[in-house]
Amino acid sequence: MRRVKWLGAVVWIALGAVPAFSQQETGVLRVRVRVPGTLAAISGAQIYLLREGVLYDLPDNEEDLLAYLRNLAIARGLGEPDALSVVMGHSNDRMTMNQLICSPRPAPPGPNSAAGVTDAEGYTTIRDLAPGQYQVYARRTGYAGVAQTIWETIQATGTVSSVVEVNAGETPVETSLLMNPTATVSGRIRDAMGNPAVNACVLLGALNRENGRIVFLPGAHAFTDASGDYRMEFLTPGTYVLRVNFAGSPGGFYFPGTGNLDAAVSLKLEAGHVTTGIDVKLP
């Protein structure tokens, strides 16, 4: 009888320990989203978690980046090596440039539903996570990530943190993401006769030095309407160069209206600001 009671007690203790054991097999992640500088909290930011995947992970050295771009050109049916020069802004082939850059880009990979939403203090706590490495991705309309790769995120709706290691236990692992209010730029494009340049491709990009020369790295783009007007929203704040590709003019032209990249005037887009009147008259 004592033996039966003892066995029953063991079973009861074992069963009672299962929830506690399971609980210790999961971890907790606490995410905070703020504005850089002021560190103001951003509420309503949706937080996504990715396991063992890297979002917007472009090579960080020139050799690998060029190989990435070459593969991108081949994948889009443009061949090599001429397509690579088009990517880097060296080509005067308008149609090829438009095919490669001025075309819809697929949405970045990611989960279908948010793991959490930040509160009024910019925090969200995500529980019951299997231990391991996670990448944290935040999305909030009207905000853009900070310090992202220009190729993919001039026109950004989110940010990616460093990889976070979640351990089993009740002590939260904390990470902080920074997002800026996005910028907007608009203007009008006219041809050499002063008429609206309809369906012209307007690109924002950055300048980079390659083999001793300055090249244009294209990013976000938009097309002009019937009045020659364009508007780009939800842009990552920063300093950019604006380029126009138009079928009625040879090559590409840069703001304020030059075919010489060295003579292009840079635009500084500030967080939360709308920059208007960035007009270009094509020579």
Secondary structure, DSSP 4 states (H G I P E B T S, - for coil): -HHHHHHHHHHHHHHHHHHHHHHHTSEEEEEEEE-TTT--B-TT-EEEEEES--TT---SSHHHHHHHHHHHHHHTT--SSHHHHHHTT----HHHHHHHTSSPPPPPP--SS-SEE--TTSEEEEEEEPSEEEEEEEE-TTEEESS--HHHHSB-SEEE---EEE-SSSSPEEEEEEEEEPEEEEEEEE-TTS-B-TT-EEEEEEEEEETTEEEEEEEEEEE--TTSEEEEEEEPPEEEEEEEE-TTSSSEEETTTBS-GGGPPPEEEPTT-EE----EE--
